[in-house]
Amino acid sequence: MIKDRLNELLNEHDHLFGLICRDATLTDIELIAQAGYKLVWIDLEHSPIPTAEAIRLGRTIHHLGMVSMVRIPELRRTHVQVLLDGGIDIIILPDVRSDATAKEFVRLGKYPPIGERGAASTTARAGFAIGDDPKLTFEETNSATHLMAMIECDEGYDALNGILAVEGIDIINVGPTDWSVSLRIFGKEAESHLAPKIERIIRESVKASKIVAMGAFQPELAVKYRDMGVQITMVGADISMKRKVFHDTFTAYRNLLKSE
């Protein structure tokens, strides 16, 4: 039986925490698991990580009991097919602007009758064997494969209801940084402008029975989103966390030695 690790974890926990990775090593993945995170987001849009490395990291994530997520740089069969065949749990599509794009995402990411994903007999998700009942294998794989649509601009926001209506899109996320850049607004102005729109996306997505995953780099914001129905919180990015540790450690030693 092909297990749906994401929904297993959501049934076990009220809330799941994840980390965005743009410079991950296998040791990083183990440390992330030890810390208690349940999801790891491998970012192919904003990093030089190749597809083969994303799959290698994904297999380690899987064997450590976590959920693998990969954000692809653009909607292409060569991205979606290879990553899914490699066992990635969640494929993330950035900047979804229409229900037509969402439908094409589903077409590439789901087996018939939901989509038109190409069939292989040796996928990692199926244990590298199609089994005695291929129909059941494909059905179970569809159930265990999750597609996340990111809303990152006004055009996507305006198309929200159509995107939410697409069967096969089961996770929604918002990308406020690209959204604010597209509007040429930043800082507090961007936060105040986008906050009501983000809150509407969360409310409408929850109402549509979608899983909502949000980045919340401050605990207070994570609490607010959780109370609105968000089930997955991405708490930060690996490079930012490493940068802070490197900086704070160096600063502490430098200041101490200067004071003596």
RABEL-V463802 format. One record per residue. N is the residue number from 1. NEAR is the number of other C-alpha atoms within 12 Angstrom. Layout:
# RABEL-V463802
<<N NEAR> <N NEAR>>
This chain:
# RABEL-V463802
<<1 21> <2 26> <3 24> <4 29> <5 33> <6 36> <7 28> <8 19> <9 22> <10 22> <11 13> <12 13> <13 16> <14 17> <15 30> <16 33> <17 36> <18 36> <19 43> <20 39> <21 38> <22 31> <23 30> <24 34> <25 22> <26 23> <27 15> <28 25> <29 39> <30 25> <31 20> <32 32> <33 26> <34 15> <35 16> <36 20> <37 32> <38 39> <39 43> <40 50> <41 48> <42 45> <43 37> <44 32> <45 25> <46 22> <47 24> <48 18> <49 24> <50 25> <51 29> <52 22> <53 26> <54 41> <55 37> <56 26> <57 38> <58 41> <59 31> <60 30> <61 39> <62 31> <63 21> <64 26> <65 27> <66 38> <67 43> <68 47> <69 44> <70 49> <71 39> <72 39> <73 27> <74 25> <75 29> <76 21> <77 24> <78 18> <79 30> <80 40> <81 31> <82 31> <83 40> <84 45> <85 41> <86 35> <87 41> <88 50> <89 46> <90 49> <91 52> <92 44> <93 41> <94 36> <95 37> <96 39> <97 30> <98 29> <99 28> <100 21> <101 29> <102 40> <103 29> <104 31> <105 42> <106 38> <107 29> <108 36> <109 47> <110 38> <111 31> <112 23> <113 17> <114 24> <115 26> <116 22> <117 29> <118 21> <119 27> <120 24> <121 20> <122 19> <123 26> <124 26> <125 39> <126 34> <127 20> <128 16> <129 20> <130 25> <131 20> <132 12> <133 14> <134 19> <135 17> <136 18> <137 29> <138 35> <139 25> <140 25> <141 37> <142 38> <143 31> <144 33> <145 45> <146 38> <147 49> <148 40> <149 49> <150 47> <151 45> <152 33> <153 31> <154 27> <155 21> <156 34> <157 36> <158 20> <159 26> <160 38> <161 26> <162 24> <163 40> <164 42> <165 24> <166 32> <167 30> <168 38> <169 44> <170 37> <171 41> <172 51> <173 45> <174 43> <175 33> <176 35> <177 23> <178 23> <179 31> <180 27> <181 19> <182 19> <183 19> <184 14> <185 18> <186 18> <187 14> <188 11> <189 14> <190 22> <191 21> <192 16> <193 20> <194 31> <195 22> <196 15> <197 27> <198 38> <199 29> <200 23> <201 43> <202 38> <203 26> <204 26> <205 38> <206 26> <207 19> <208 24> <209 22> <210 32> <211 37> <212 42> <213 44> <214 44> <215 35> <216 29> <217 22> <218 15> <219 16> <220 13> <221 21> <222 26> <223 21> <224 21> <225 33> <226 29> <227 20> <228 25> <229 30> <230 39> <231 40> <232 40> <233 40> <234 37> <235 31> <236 28> <237 28> <238 29> <239 22> <240 18> <241 22> <242 18> <243 15> <244 16> <245 14> <246 14> <247 16> <248 14> <249 14> <250 14> <251 14> <252 15> <253 14> <254 13> <255 13> <256 11> <257 10> <258 9> <259 8> <260 7>>
